Amino acid sequence: MANDKPNKGRRLRPAVSRFAAMLVQEAKHIGGLKSYRAVDDALDLPDGQSFRYAQYPVGAKTRAPQVAWIQELENRVAAFLKRTPHTVVVENNVTREDMGLPSELANPREFSGDAFQLGYEGDWPTYRRLICAEPDLIEMYYWQWGVLWDRGLQQLSREEWGVPPDSPIEPFVAALTRDKMRARQKVEELVGNRYRWGEAPDIAPCDVFLEWDFTDTVDFLERVGGDVLLFWQRATGGTAGIMPESPRYLGLSLEAT
């Protein structure tokens, strides 16, 4: 593994440490693990590594991953929890800009280390954002963790979502994630960068109306023999009266059910 440039590593260490601690917390909480030893086993880490990653704020017992390795930790947590892995990017808290991949970031000498945080490409919400939100948003994103489907969480009934019982959950989660990411991008394009940073203007819901677009998820369900109408009802929460007019949706009016 190539060593990171010292200056880059020092400047990004607080952000990397914080993100690594969050990933360990996500694996432990969502994965239902009782100990850090279990987290080490689940993520194939050396004994005691997840405990050291979890120590934040940074202290004597903290061990931050190398900058180039934080994406690998994200990939391992995602695989364990059966969610879609996301590309980790550096975000600048001063300029409010995405600055690219942590491993490719040029040394930003004009900023201090606390000017940076790590996030996901496309502004996908991190686990920390979901558990710290007011009101709590995490329940709206339970669907992204396949292990919760396997666990039989009440909100995640395969039957109610139209997912065949014998189909692996990961492809369904991946398709739905792609659809949701497109929707988030559309909102950001409409209201601008302020949406990304929690400062969306006070506008009426009709001003940011988006047509429901679940193309990838519907295509997947059709391939595996799922129930598209049941999925549509669940995914739109009853807010979409009629499915889009296309050959696959013809005759599937929600108002007629």
C-alpha positions as CSV (number, residue, x, y, z in Angstrom):
1,M,0.0,0.0,0.0
2,A,1.5,3.3,-1.0
3,N,2.2,5.8,1.8
4,D,0.3,9.1,1.7
5,K,2.1,12.3,1.5
6,P,2.7,13.5,5.2
7,N,1.0,16.9,4.8
8,K,-2.0,15.4,3.1
9,G,-2.4,12.8,5.8
10,R,-2.1,15.3,8.6
11,R,-4.6,17.7,7.1
12,L,-7.1,15.0,6.4
13,R,-6.6,12.9,9.5
14,P,-9.4,14.5,11.6
15,A,-11.9,14.0,8.7
16,V,-10.7,10.4,8.0
17,S,-10.9,9.6,11.7
18,R,-14.4,10.9,12.1
19,F,-15.6,9.0,9.0
20,A,-13.9,5.8,10.0
21,A,-15.6,6.0,13.5
22,M,-18.9,6.6,11.8
23,L,-18.5,3.5,9.5
24,V,-17.6,1.3,12.5
25,Q,-20.7,2.6,14.4
26,E,-22.9,1.9,11.3
27,A,-21.6,-1.7,11.1
28,K,-22.0,-2.3,14.8
29,H,-25.5,-0.7,15.1
30,I,-27.2,-1.8,11.8
31,G,-25.4,-5.1,11.8
32,G,-26.6,-5.9,15.3
33,L,-23.1,-6.6,16.6
34,K,-22.5,-6.7,20.4
35,S,-18.7,-6.2,20.5
36,Y,-15.9,-4.6,18.5
37,R,-14.4,-8.1,18.2
38,A,-17.5,-9.1,16.2
39,V,-17.0,-6.0,14.1
40,D,-13.4,-7.0,13.4
41,D,-14.5,-10.4,12.3
42,A,-17.3,-9.0,10.1
43,L,-15.1,-6.6,8.4
44,D,-12.0,-8.8,8.3
45,L,-9.9,-6.4,10.4
46,P,-7.0,-7.2,12.7
47,D,-8.1,-7.8,16.4
48,G,-8.8,-4.4,18.1
49,Q,-8.7,-2.4,14.9
50,S,-12.4,-1.4,14.9
51,F,-12.2,-0.3,18.5
52,R,-9.2,2.0,17.6
53,Y,-11.1,3.3,14.6
54,A,-14.1,4.0,16.7
55,Q,-12.3,6.4,19.1
56,Y,-13.4,9.9,18.1
57,P,-12.7,12.7,18.9
58,V,-9.1,11.8,18.2
59,G,-7.2,10.6,21.3
60,A,-4.3,8.5,22.4
61,K,-6.1,5.2,21.5
62,T,-7.3,6.4,18.1
63,R,-5.9,4.9,15.0
64,A,-7.1,6.5,11.7
65,P,-7.0,4.5,8.5
66,Q,-4.6,5.7,5.8
67,V,-6.3,8.2,3.5
68,A,-6.0,5.8,0.6
69,W,-7.7,3.0,2.6
70,I,-10.9,4.8,3.7
71,Q,-12.7,3.8,0.5
72,E,-11.8,0.1,1.2
73,L,-13.4,0.5,4.7
74,E,-16.5,1.9,3.2
75,N,-16.7,-1.0,0.7
76,R,-16.3,-3.6,3.5
77,V,-19.0,-2.0,5.7
78,A,-21.3,-1.8,2.6
79,A,-20.7,-5.5,1.7
80,F,-21.3,-6.6,5.3
81,L,-24.6,-4.6,5.6
82,K,-25.7,-5.5,2.1
83,R,-26.1,-1.9,1.1
84,T,-24.7,-0.1,-2.0
85,P,-21.1,1.2,-1.5
86,H,-20.7,4.9,-2.3
87,T,-17.7,6.8,-3.5
88,V,-16.1,8.7,-0.6
89,V,-15.2,12.3,-1.4
90,V,-13.6,15.3,0.4
91,E,-15.9,18.2,1.2
92,N,-14.6,21.7,2.1
93,N,-16.5,23.3,5.0
94,V,-15.2,26.7,4.1
95,T,-15.7,26.9,0.3
96,R,-18.6,24.3,0.3
97,E,-17.1,22.5,-2.6
98,D,-16.4,18.9,-3.4
99,M,-12.6,18.5,-3.7
100,G,-12.4,15.0,-5.2
101,L,-11.3,11.7,-3.9
102,P,-9.3,11.6,-0.6
103,S,-6.4,9.7,-2.2
104,E,-6.1,12.1,-5.1
105,L,-6.5,15.4,-3.3
106,A,-3.7,17.9,-3.9
107,N,-2.2,19.3,-0.7
108,P,-4.5,22.3,0.2
109,R,-2.0,24.3,2.2
110,E,-4.3,27.3,2.5
111,F,-6.8,25.4,4.7
112,S,-6.4,23.9,8.1
113,G,-7.4,20.3,8.9
114,D,-10.7,21.2,10.4
115,A,-11.9,22.7,7.1
116,F,-12.5,19.3,5.7
117,Q,-15.1,16.5,6.1
118,L,-15.7,13.3,4.2
119,G,-19.0,12.5,2.5
120,Y,-20.5,10.6,-0.3
121,E,-20.4,11.5,-4.0
122,G,-23.8,12.9,-5.1
123,D,-24.6,14.1,-1.6
124,W,-25.9,10.7,-0.5
125,P,-26.6,11.0,3.2
126,T,-24.1,9.3,5.5
127,Y,-25.1,7.3,8.5
128,R,-24.2,10.2,10.8
129,R,-26.5,12.5,8.9
130,L,-29.3,10.1,9.2
131,I,-29.0,9.5,12.9
132,C,-28.4,13.2,13.7
133,A,-31.2,14.6,11.7
134,E,-34.2,16.4,13.2
135,P,-36.7,14.9,12.7
136,D,-34.9,11.5,12.5
137,L,-34.5,10.5,8.9
138,I,-33.0,7.0,9.4
139,E,-36.3,5.2,9.2
140,M,-36.8,6.6,5.7
141,Y,-33.6,5.0,4.6
142,Y,-33.9,1.6,6.3
143,W,-34.5,0.1,2.9
144,Q,-30.9,0.7,1.9
145,W,-29.5,-2.0,4.3
146,G,-30.1,-5.5,2.9
147,V,-29.4,-7.0,6.4
148,L,-32.6,-5.3,7.7
149,W,-34.6,-6.9,4.9
150,D,-33.1,-10.3,5.9
151,R,-33.9,-9.6,9.5
152,G,-37.6,-9.2,8.8
153,L,-38.0,-5.6,9.8
154,Q,-41.6,-4.7,9.9
155,Q,-41.3,-1.8,7.4
156,L,-39.4,-4.0,5.0
157,S,-41.7,-6.8,4.0
158,R,-40.7,-8.3,0.7
159,E,-44.3,-9.2,0.0
160,E,-45.5,-5.6,0.5
161,W,-42.7,-4.2,-1.7
162,G,-43.3,-6.7,-4.5
163,V,-39.9,-8.4,-4.1
164,P,-39.9,-12.2,-4.7
165,P,-39.0,-14.1,-1.6
166,D,-36.3,-16.1,-3.4
167,S,-34.5,-13.1,-4.9
168,P,-31.3,-11.8,-3.3
169,I,-32.0,-8.4,-1.8
170,E,-28.7,-6.7,-2.9
171,P,-29.7,-6.1,-6.6
172,F,-33.1,-4.7,-5.5
173,V,-31.4,-2.3,-3.0
174,A,-28.8,-1.3,-5.7
175,A,-31.5,-0.5,-8.2
176,L,-33.5,1.5,-5.8
177,T,-30.4,3.4,-4.6
178,R,-29.6,4.4,-8.2
179,D,-33.2,5.7,-8.7
180,K,-33.1,7.6,-5.4
181,M,-29.7,9.2,-6.3
182,R,-31.1,10.5,-9.5
183,A,-34.1,12.0,-7.6
184,R,-31.7,13.8,-5.2
185,Q,-29.7,15.2,-8.1
186,K,-32.8,16.6,-9.7
187,V,-33.7,18.4,-6.4
188,E,-30.2,19.8,-6.1
189,E,-30.4,21.1,-9.7
190,L,-33.7,22.9,-9.0
191,V,-32.8,24.6,-5.7
192,G,-29.1,24.8,-6.0
193,N,-26.2,24.2,-3.8
194,R,-28.1,25.4,-0.7
195,Y,-30.1,22.2,-0.7
196,R,-26.8,20.2,-0.4
197,W,-25.8,22.2,2.7
198,G,-29.2,22.2,4.5
199,E,-30.2,25.7,3.4
200,A,-32.9,25.1,0.9
201,P,-35.1,28.2,0.3
202,D,-38.6,28.3,1.6
203,I,-40.6,27.2,-1.4
204,A,-43.8,25.4,-2.0
205,P,-43.6,21.7,-2.7
206,C,-45.2,22.1,-6.1
207,D,-42.3,24.3,-7.1
208,V,-39.9,21.3,-6.8
209,F,-42.3,18.7,-8.2
210,L,-40.5,15.7,-9.6
211,E,-42.0,12.9,-11.7
212,W,-41.5,9.6,-10.0
213,D,-38.7,7.7,-11.7
214,F,-38.0,4.2,-10.6
215,T,-36.8,2.9,-13.9
216,D,-34.0,0.7,-12.6
217,T,-36.0,-0.8,-9.8
218,V,-39.0,-1.6,-12.0
219,D,-36.7,-3.1,-14.6
220,F,-35.1,-5.3,-11.9
221,L,-38.5,-6.4,-10.6
222,E,-39.8,-7.3,-14.0
223,R,-36.7,-9.4,-14.7
224,V,-37.2,-11.4,-11.4
225,G,-40.9,-11.7,-11.6
226,G,-41.7,-9.1,-8.9
227,D,-44.9,-7.2,-8.4
228,V,-44.4,-3.8,-9.9
229,L,-47.7,-2.4,-8.8
230,L,-47.1,-3.3,-5.1
231,F,-43.6,-1.7,-5.3
232,W,-45.1,1.5,-6.9
233,Q,-47.7,1.8,-4.1
234,R,-45.1,1.4,-1.4
235,A,-42.3,3.5,-2.9
236,T,-44.5,6.5,-3.6
237,G,-46.4,6.3,-0.4
238,G,-49.7,7.0,-2.1
239,T,-48.6,10.4,-3.4
240,A,-48.5,9.3,-7.0
241,G,-51.9,8.8,-8.4
242,I,-51.1,7.0,-11.6
243,M,-48.0,5.2,-12.8
244,P,-46.2,6.7,-15.8
245,E,-47.6,6.0,-19.2
246,S,-45.2,3.5,-20.8
247,P,-45.7,0.0,-22.1
248,R,-44.7,-1.6,-18.8
249,Y,-47.1,0.5,-16.8
250,L,-50.2,0.4,-19.0
251,G,-53.3,-0.4,-17.0
252,L,-51.7,-0.1,-13.6
253,S,-53.7,2.8,-12.2
254,L,-53.4,3.2,-8.5
255,E,-56.8,4.9,-8.4
256,A,-58.4,1.7,-9.6
257,T,-57.0,-0.5,-6.8
